[in-house]
């Protein structure tokens, strides 16, 4: 079977992390991500560097930035032709998530405004009924335009806005998209299934009662 040379070059282009054409706008980034994810195999490092190369501009994403004083919000920006979900997470001062998994998905998190803190944990022993404190791995801080990556093989994490005076906005890409994840109690390692929902989609508010952030335990309990 003969391989299309142009197609080969295109695929190789999205593997070479030294040749990244920085997106000028969020829309440009989305278009480039669509092209990258046309292939079944995607270079994680390339996606991370591509997202990092986009210089955050509030004008690009302000229509998607929806805040809630009670909890952080998840706001769908693009569905990635079924290959990924791209969304804005908006964090008021001191808001954070529970410890959670990512349903065997790749997760990229770029800071658009403010800064966030990520705490990583090892998976608890789920074959045992014994309740033990979850094992902490590390804490990392990410500032504007930096991009983090995590998957279930690397462990679990919790994200929060550590500032008591400034809001934070992060851009998340999940591939493949998922509609359920596991939330964990740090003291016992006990997990609870939580459904993924959106506060808004494409800049428009979702129906009331379907708004909460899926990895916020308080939110899951209240809805």
TITOR-816814 format. One line per 4 residues: number of its first residue (from 1); their letters; for each residue x, y, z of N, C-alpha, C. Coordinates in nm, 3 decimals. Example, Ala and Ser with C-alpha at 12.3 -4.5 7.8 and 13.67 -1.06 7.14 Angstrom:
# TITOR-816814
1 = AS = 1.319,-0.569,0.780,1.230,-0.450,0.780,1.320,-0.330,0.780 ~ 1.285,-0.225,0.708,1.367,-0.106,0.714,1.290,0.003,0.787
END
This chain:
# TITOR-816814
1 = XXXX = 0.085,-0.120,0.000,0.000,0.000,0.000,0.088,0.125,0.000 ~ 0.062,0.214,-0.092,0.144,0.334,-0.105,0.099,0.441,-0.007 ~ 0.193,0.502,0.061,0.163,0.605,0.161,0.173,0.743,0.097 ~ 0.074,0.825,0.120,0.074,0.962,0.069,0.186,1.041,0.137
5 = XXXX = 0.282,1.090,0.055,0.398,1.161,0.109,0.356,1.288,0.183 ~ 0.260,1.360,0.128,0.214,1.483,0.193,0.150,1.454,0.328 ~ 0.075,1.344,0.335,0.012,1.305,0.461,0.119,1.267,0.563 ~ 0.222,1.198,0.515,0.333,1.159,0.603,0.400,1.283,0.660
9 = XXXX = 0.427,1.381,0.575,0.492,1.504,0.619,0.406,1.578,0.721 ~ 0.274,1.577,0.697,0.182,1.646,0.788,0.185,1.582,0.926 ~ 0.187,1.446,0.928,0.190,1.375,1.055,0.320,1.401,1.129 ~ 0.431,1.400,1.055,0.562,1.425,1.116,0.570,1.567,1.170
13 = XXXX = 0.502,1.658,1.102,0.503,1.798,1.145,0.450,1.812,1.287 ~ 0.348,1.733,1.320,0.287,1.743,1.452,0.359,1.657,1.556 ~ 0.478,1.607,1.521,0.562,1.535,1.616,0.687,1.615,1.650 ~ 0.725,1.706,1.563,0.847,1.784,1.581,0.817,1.905,1.670
17 = XXXX = 0.856,1.894,1.796,0.826,2.001,1.892,0.914,2.125,1.873 ~ 1.012,2.117,1.783,1.098,2.233,1.757,1.039,2.322,1.647 ~ 0.933,2.274,1.583,0.873,2.349,1.473,0.725,2.376,1.499 ~ 0.700,2.454,1.601,0.563,2.487,1.637,0.531,2.630,1.595
21 = XXXX = 0.426,2.641,1.515,0.379,2.772,1.470,0.284,2.827,1.576 ~ 0.329,2.922,1.655,0.252,2.972,1.769,0.118,3.031,1.724 ~ 0.008,2.987,1.784,-0.123,3.043,1.752,-0.130,3.191,1.790 ~ -0.195,3.269,1.706,-0.208,3.413,1.732,-0.328,3.445,1.822
25 = XXXX = -0.430,3.360,1.812,-0.553,3.381,1.889,-0.601,3.246,1.943 ~ -0.700,3.250,2.031,-0.759,3.125,2.080,-0.824,3.049,1.966 ~ -0.890,3.119,1.876,-0.951,3.053,1.760,-0.845,2.984,1.675 ~ -0.732,3.048,1.659,-0.621,2.989,1.584,-0.571,2.864,1.655
29 = XXXX = -0.561,2.869,1.787,-0.519,2.751,1.864,-0.617,2.636,1.844 ~ -0.745,2.666,1.849,-0.847,2.562,1.831,-0.834,2.498,1.693 ~ -0.815,2.579,1.590,-0.799,2.526,1.454,-0.676,2.435,1.444 ~ -0.568,2.476,1.508,-0.446,2.395,1.505,-0.465,2.264,1.582
33 = XXXX = -0.537,2.270,1.693,-0.563,2.149,1.770,-0.648,2.051,1.689 ~ -0.744,2.102,1.614,-0.826,2.016,1.529,-0.737,1.940,1.430 ~ -0.641,2.009,1.373,-0.551,1.945,1.276,-0.463,1.840,1.343 ~ -0.411,1.874,1.461,-0.326,1.780,1.534,-0.401,1.651,1.566
37 = XXXX = -0.527,1.665,1.606,-0.605,1.549,1.650,-0.675,1.477,1.535 ~ -0.646,1.515,1.411,-0.699,1.440,1.298,-0.638,1.300,1.293 ~ -0.514,1.289,1.341,-0.446,1.160,1.343,-0.486,1.083,1.469 ~ -0.484,0.950,1.461,-0.521,0.869,1.577,-0.414,0.872,1.685
41 = XXXX = -0.289,0.895,1.647,-0.180,0.902,1.743,-0.134,1.047,1.755 ~ -0.134,1.097,1.878,-0.100,1.237,1.902,0.019,1.246,1.996 ~ 0.112,1.335,1.963,0.231,1.358,2.045,0.193,1.450,2.162 ~ 0.196,1.394,2.283,0.156,1.470,2.402,0.243,1.594,2.420
45 = XXXX = 0.373,1.579,2.402,0.464,1.693,2.419,0.433,1.803,2.320 ~ 0.396,1.765,2.196,0.364,1.865,2.094,0.241,1.946,2.136 ~ 0.137,1.876,2.182,0.015,1.945,2.224,0.043,2.039,2.340 ~ 0.122,1.993,2.435,0.155,2.076,2.551,0.230,2.202,2.509
49 = XXXX = 0.327,2.187,2.420,0.404,2.303,2.375,0.321,2.395,2.286 ~ 0.230,2.337,2.208,0.142,2.419,2.125,0.053,2.506,2.213 ~ -0.004,2.448,2.316,-0.090,2.525,2.406,-0.009,2.631,2.481 ~ 0.112,2.597,2.520,0.198,2.693,2.589,0.233,2.811,2.499
53 = XXXX = 0.250,2.784,2.369,0.295,2.888,2.276,0.188,2.994,2.250 ~ 0.063,2.963,2.281,-0.043,3.063,2.267,-0.033,3.163,2.382 ~ -0.017,3.291,2.348,-0.010,3.396,2.449,-0.152,3.439,2.485 ~ -0.189,3.415,2.608,-0.326,3.443,2.652,-0.365,3.589,2.628
57 = XXXX = -0.484,3.605,2.570,-0.540,3.737,2.544,-0.686,3.735,2.590 ~ -0.717,3.813,2.690,-0.851,3.812,2.749,-0.961,3.835,2.645 ~ -0.932,3.914,2.544,-1.032,3.941,2.440,-1.075,3.812,2.371 ~ -0.983,3.716,2.359,-1.012,3.590,2.291,-1.111,3.503,2.368
61 = XXXX = -1.101,3.504,2.500,-1.174,3.404,2.579,-1.274,3.461,2.679 ~ -1.287,3.594,2.687,-1.371,3.652,2.792,-1.517,3.609,2.783 ~ -1.567,3.580,2.662,-1.708,3.541,2.650,-1.735,3.403,2.708 ~ -1.629,3.323,2.727,-1.644,3.190,2.785,-1.621,3.189,2.936
65 = XXXX = -1.570,3.298,2.990,-1.530,3.303,3.131,-1.650,3.337,3.220 ~ -1.706,3.235,3.282,-1.823,3.250,3.370,-1.784,3.208,3.512 ~ -1.804,3.297,3.606,-1.766,3.269,3.745,-1.891,3.246,3.831 ~ -1.874,3.166,3.935,-1.978,3.140,4.033,-1.916,3.161,4.171
69 = XXXX = -1.980,3.237,4.256,-1.920,3.268,4.385,-1.911,3.147,4.478 ~ -1.989,3.042,4.449,-1.993,2.926,4.537,-1.896,2.815,4.497 ~ -1.859,2.809,4.370,-1.774,2.699,4.323,-1.707,2.738,4.192 ~ -1.602,2.667,4.158,-1.541,2.694,4.028,-1.630,2.638,3.919
73 = XXXX = -1.617,2.690,3.797,-1.706,2.650,3.688,-1.629,2.588,3.572 ~ -1.699,2.503,3.498,-1.645,2.441,3.376,-1.729,2.492,3.260 ~ -1.663,2.549,3.160,-1.733,2.616,3.050,-1.681,2.563,2.916 ~ -1.767,2.488,2.847,-1.726,2.423,2.723,-1.701,2.525,2.612
77 = XXXX = -1.586,2.512,2.547,-1.547,2.602,2.438,-1.557,2.533,2.303 ~ -1.511,2.406,2.296,-1.508,2.335,2.168,-1.512,2.185,2.194 ~ -1.581,2.112,2.105,-1.595,1.967,2.123,-1.496,1.886,2.040 ~ -1.407,1.953,1.970,-1.296,1.886,1.905,-1.329,1.775,1.808
81 = XXXX = -1.442,1.788,1.737,-1.483,1.685,1.640,-1.484,1.545,1.700 ~ -1.522,1.537,1.828,-1.531,1.408,1.893,-1.398,1.353,1.943 ~ -1.288,1.425,1.919,-1.156,1.378,1.961,-1.116,1.434,2.098 ~ -1.168,1.550,2.132,-1.133,1.612,2.260,-1.239,1.714,2.300
85 = XXXX = -1.236,1.752,2.426,-1.315,1.866,2.474,-1.219,1.975,2.519 ~ -1.250,2.099,2.483,-1.170,2.213,2.526,-1.261,2.303,2.609 ~ -1.216,2.342,2.727,-1.303,2.419,2.816,-1.224,2.518,2.901 ~ -1.295,2.621,2.946,-1.239,2.716,3.041,-1.289,2.680,3.181
89 = XXXX = -1.197,2.673,3.276,-1.234,2.659,3.416,-1.206,2.792,3.484 ~ -1.305,2.842,3.556,-1.294,2.973,3.620,-1.297,2.958,3.771 ~ -1.193,3.011,3.834,-1.172,2.993,3.977,-1.178,3.128,4.049 ~ -1.276,3.145,4.135,-1.274,3.262,4.223,-1.165,3.242,4.328
93 = XXXX = -1.144,3.342,4.409,-1.039,3.337,4.511,-1.057,3.215,4.602 ~ -0.949,3.138,4.617,-0.942,3.023,4.709,-1.030,2.904,4.670 ~ -1.089,2.905,4.551,-1.169,2.790,4.509,-1.079,2.678,4.459 ~ -1.125,2.554,4.476,-1.045,2.441,4.432,-1.129,2.318,4.407
97 = XXXX = -1.068,2.217,4.350,-1.136,2.091,4.321,-1.108,1.991,4.432 ~ -1.175,1.878,4.425,-1.139,1.765,4.509,-1.024,1.691,4.440 ~ -0.971,1.589,4.504,-0.874,1.501,4.439,-0.952,1.415,4.341 ~ -0.906,1.406,4.216,-0.985,1.335,4.117,-0.899,1.266,4.011
101 = XXXX = -0.964,1.173,3.940,-0.901,1.100,3.829,-0.943,1.163,3.698 ~ -0.897,1.104,3.585,-0.929,1.159,3.454,-0.980,1.055,3.354 ~ -1.036,0.946,3.406,-1.106,0.847,3.323,-1.023,0.802,3.203 ~ -0.894,0.776,3.227,-0.802,0.730,3.122,-0.788,0.830,3.007
105 = XXXX = -0.807,0.955,3.038,-0.795,1.061,2.938,-0.665,1.138,2.958 ~ -0.617,1.201,2.851,-0.504,1.294,2.861,-0.560,1.430,2.902 ~ -0.494,1.495,2.996,-0.543,1.624,3.045,-0.433,1.729,3.035 ~ -0.460,1.836,2.960,-0.369,1.950,2.948,-0.436,2.071,3.014
109 = XXXX = -0.361,2.145,3.092,-0.416,2.261,3.162,-0.324,2.381,3.143 ~ -0.375,2.481,3.070,-0.298,2.604,3.046,-0.358,2.718,3.128 ~ -0.274,2.793,3.194,-0.321,2.907,3.273,-0.337,3.029,3.182 ~ -0.459,3.081,3.177,-0.488,3.200,3.096,-0.481,3.329,3.177
113 = XXXX = -0.510,3.318,3.306,-0.507,3.437,3.391,-0.485,3.394,3.536 ~ -0.410,3.472,3.610,-0.381,3.438,3.749,-0.281,3.324,3.758 ~ -0.294,3.244,3.862,-0.208,3.127,3.879,-0.285,3.020,3.955 ~ -0.245,2.894,3.938,-0.310,2.784,4.008,-0.205,2.693,4.071
117 = XXXX = -0.250,2.615,4.165,-0.163,2.521,4.234,-0.217,2.380,4.214 ~ -0.128,2.287,4.181,-0.166,2.148,4.161,-0.098,2.060,4.266 ~ -0.176,1.978,4.334,-0.122,1.878,4.426,-0.148,1.741,4.368 ~ -0.044,1.659,4.362,-0.056,1.524,4.307,-0.050,1.419,4.417
121 = XXXX = -0.124,1.310,4.393,-0.133,1.201,4.488,-0.122,1.067,4.415 ~ -0.075,0.966,4.487,-0.074,0.831,4.433,-0.215,0.773,4.441 ~ -0.242,0.677,4.354,-0.369,0.606,4.361,-0.375,0.526,4.491 ~ -0.488,0.526,4.561,-0.501,0.442,4.681,-0.514,0.296,4.641
125 = XXXX = -0.491,0.208,4.734,-0.505,0.064,4.710,-0.653,0.031,4.704 ~ -0.706,0.020,4.582,-0.850,-0.001,4.567,-0.892,-0.146,4.583 ~ -0.795,-0.236,4.599,-0.827,-0.377,4.621,-0.845,-0.407,4.769 ~ -0.822,-0.307,4.853,-0.832,-0.325,4.998,-0.943,-0.237,5.054
129 = XXXX = -1.012,-0.288,5.158,-1.117,-0.212,5.224,-1.061,-0.119,5.331 ~ -0.932,-0.130,5.356,-0.868,-0.049,5.458,-0.868,0.099,5.418 ~ -0.902,0.185,5.510,-0.904,0.328,5.484,-0.776,0.391,5.537 ~ -0.698,0.447,5.446,-0.571,0.508,5.485,-0.553,0.643,5.416
133 = XXXX = -0.475,0.730,5.478,-0.445,0.861,5.421,-0.380,0.845,5.284 ~ -0.426,0.922,5.186,-0.369,0.913,5.053,-0.226,0.964,5.053 ~ -0.141,0.902,4.971,0.000,0.938,4.968,0.023,1.057,4.876 ~ 0.071,1.165,4.934,0.100,1.289,4.862,0.230,1.275,4.783
137 = XXXX = 0.233,1.327,4.660,0.353,1.320,4.576,0.425,1.455,4.573 ~ 0.356,1.559,4.526,0.421,1.689,4.512,0.319,1.799,4.489 ~ 0.365,1.922,4.504,0.286,2.041,4.472,0.359,2.122,4.367 ~ 0.286,2.163,4.264,0.344,2.249,4.160,0.256,2.372,4.143
141 = XXXX = 0.319,2.484,4.112,0.245,2.607,4.086,0.265,2.646,3.940 ~ 0.157,2.690,3.878,0.162,2.729,3.737,0.108,2.871,3.723 ~ 0.185,2.952,3.653,0.144,3.091,3.633,0.096,3.111,3.489 ~ 0.055,3.232,3.459,-0.004,3.265,3.329,0.084,3.217,3.214
145 = XXXX = 0.019,3.147,3.119,0.075,3.093,2.995,0.153,2.963,3.013 ~ 0.165,2.912,3.135,0.229,2.782,3.154,0.124,2.672,3.137 ~ 0.170,2.553,3.095,0.079,2.441,3.068,0.124,2.316,3.142 ~ 0.031,2.255,3.213,0.057,2.131,3.286,-0.006,2.013,3.212
149 = XXXX = 0.041,1.894,3.244,-0.015,1.772,3.183,-0.028,1.664,3.291 ~ -0.137,1.590,3.285,-0.153,1.475,3.374,-0.240,1.370,3.305 ~ -0.218,1.245,3.342,-0.304,1.134,3.302,-0.309,1.038,3.421 ~ -0.396,0.941,3.416,-0.413,0.851,3.530,-0.287,0.772,3.562
153 = XXXX = -0.204,0.747,3.463,-0.079,0.675,3.488,0.016,0.755,3.577 ~ 0.003,0.887,3.575,0.090,0.973,3.656,0.034,0.996,3.796 ~ -0.091,0.958,3.817,-0.152,0.973,3.948,-0.279,1.055,3.945 ~ -0.319,1.100,4.062,-0.439,1.182,4.080,-0.397,1.324,4.116
157 = XXXX = -0.486,1.419,4.097,-0.448,1.554,4.139,-0.566,1.635,4.190 ~ -0.530,1.745,4.254,-0.626,1.845,4.300,-0.573,1.980,4.254 ~ -0.662,2.065,4.202,-0.622,2.197,4.151,-0.696,2.304,4.231 ~ -0.626,2.412,4.262,-0.691,2.521,4.333,-0.628,2.655,4.298
161 = XXXX = -0.706,2.759,4.318,-0.655,2.895,4.307,-0.607,2.934,4.447 ~ -0.477,2.945,4.468,-0.425,2.972,4.603,-0.439,3.117,4.647 ~ -0.478,3.205,4.555,-0.485,3.347,4.588,-0.611,3.382,4.667 ~ -0.598,3.471,4.763,-0.712,3.520,4.839,-0.763,3.653,4.783
165 = XXXX = -0.699,3.701,4.675,-0.737,3.832,4.622,-0.757,3.835,4.470 ~ -0.708,3.732,4.399,-0.716,3.732,4.253,-0.787,3.608,4.201 ~ -0.864,3.626,4.094,-0.928,3.514,4.027,-0.827,3.444,3.936 ~ -0.864,3.326,3.888,-0.779,3.253,3.794,-0.867,3.189,3.686
169 = XXXX = -0.810,3.177,3.566,-0.879,3.113,3.454,-0.782,3.015,3.389 ~ -0.828,2.892,3.366,-0.744,2.791,3.304,-0.815,2.730,3.184 ~ -0.737,2.693,3.083,-0.789,2.630,2.962,-0.751,2.482,2.968 ~ -0.851,2.394,2.960,-0.828,2.250,2.974,-0.865,2.177,2.845
173 = XXXX = -0.780,2.084,2.807,-0.809,1.994,2.695,-0.810,1.853,2.749 ~ -0.920,1.779,2.724,-0.931,1.640,2.765,-0.950,1.554,2.641 ~ -0.863,1.455,2.624,-0.874,1.365,2.510,-0.848,1.221,2.553 ~ -0.946,1.133,2.532,-1.081,1.162,2.481,-1.165,1.231,2.589
177 = XXXX = -1.274,1.292,2.544,-1.365,1.355,2.638,-1.430,1.247,2.725 ~ -1.469,1.284,2.845,-1.534,1.186,2.933,-1.649,1.252,3.009 ~ -1.743,1.172,3.057,-1.859,1.227,3.127,-1.869,1.182,3.272 ~ -1.763,1.114,3.320,-1.763,1.069,3.459,-1.621,1.052,3.508
181 = XXXX = -1.595,1.086,3.633,-1.463,1.065,3.692,-1.479,1.022,3.837 ~ -1.368,0.990,3.901,-1.370,0.948,4.040,-1.313,1.059,4.129 ~ -1.382,1.091,4.237,-1.334,1.187,4.337,-1.291,1.111,4.462 ~ -1.186,1.157,4.527,-1.127,1.082,4.638,-1.122,1.164,4.766
185 = XXXX = -1.146,1.094,4.877,-1.131,1.153,5.010,-0.985,1.137,5.052 ~ -0.918,1.249,5.077,-0.775,1.244,5.108,-0.746,1.165,5.235 ~ -0.835,1.170,5.332,-0.810,1.104,5.460,-0.830,0.953,5.456 ~ -0.920,0.907,5.370,-0.954,0.764,5.368,-0.917,0.692,5.239
189 = XXXX = -0.901,0.768,5.129,-0.876,0.708,4.999,-1.004,0.658,4.934 ~ -1.117,0.677,5.000,-1.246,0.631,4.946,-1.282,0.714,4.822 ~ -1.333,0.646,4.718,-1.368,0.716,4.594,-1.518,0.720,4.572 ~ -1.562,0.825,4.504,-1.702,0.843,4.469,-1.710,0.882,4.322
193 = XXXX = -1.802,0.821,4.250,-1.820,0.854,4.109,-1.893,0.987,4.096 ~ -1.845,1.073,4.005,-1.905,1.205,3.986,-1.927,1.232,3.838 ~ -2.043,1.283,3.804,-2.079,1.310,3.665,-2.024,1.445,3.619 ~ -1.972,1.448,3.498,-1.916,1.570,3.440,-2.028,1.656,3.381
197 = XXXX = -2.034,1.781,3.420,-2.133,1.873,3.366,-2.068,2.008,3.337 ~ -2.140,2.095,3.269,-2.086,2.226,3.231,-2.173,2.339,3.285 ~ -2.107,2.445,3.332,-2.178,2.565,3.376,-2.232,2.640,3.254 ~ -2.154,2.637,3.145,-2.198,2.699,3.019,-2.139,2.622,2.902
201 = XXXX = -2.202,2.638,2.786,-2.152,2.577,2.662,-2.146,2.684,2.554 ~ -2.028,2.701,2.497,-2.007,2.795,2.387,-2.049,2.937,2.424 ~ -2.031,2.971,2.550,-2.062,3.106,2.597,-2.203,3.125,2.648 ~ -2.287,3.019,2.640,-2.426,3.030,2.683,-2.449,2.944,2.807
205 = XXXX = -2.522,2.998,2.903,-2.551,2.930,3.030,-2.630,2.802,3.005 ~ -2.591,2.694,3.072,-2.667,2.570,3.065,-2.786,2.578,3.160 ~ -2.887,2.491,3.142,-3.004,2.496,3.231,-2.966,2.483,3.377 ~ -3.034,2.556,3.463,-3.005,2.554,3.607,-3.020,2.412,3.660
209 = XXXX = -2.926,2.373,3.747,-2.928,2.239,3.803,-2.834,2.145,3.733 ~ -2.776,2.193,3.618,-2.679,2.112,3.545,-2.550,2.191,3.529 ~ -2.515,2.262,3.633,-2.408,2.359,3.617,-2.280,2.325,3.690 ~ -2.283,2.231,3.780,-2.172,2.222,3.874,-2.048,2.159,3.815
213 = XXXX = -1.937,2.191,3.878,-1.810,2.132,3.840,-1.806,1.990,3.891 ~ -1.773,1.891,3.806,-1.788,1.751,3.843,-1.692,1.705,3.950 ~ -1.580,1.773,3.966,-1.482,1.725,4.061,-1.482,1.808,4.188 ~ -1.590,1.880,4.210,-1.606,1.954,4.334,-1.703,1.874,4.420
217 = XXXX = -1.655,1.811,4.525,-1.737,1.722,4.605,-1.860,1.794,4.661 ~ -1.843,1.917,4.707,-1.955,1.991,4.762,-2.062,2.011,4.656 ~ -2.015,2.040,4.533,-2.109,2.064,4.423,-2.187,1.937,4.393 ~ -2.117,1.823,4.389,-2.182,1.696,4.358,-2.288,1.665,4.464
221 = XXX = -2.260,1.701,4.587,-2.354,1.674,4.694,-2.476,1.765,4.686 ~ -2.458,1.884,4.632,-2.566,1.982,4.631,-2.658,1.972,4.511 ~ -2.625,1.885,4.415,-2.707,1.878,4.295,-2.757,1.736,4.274
END
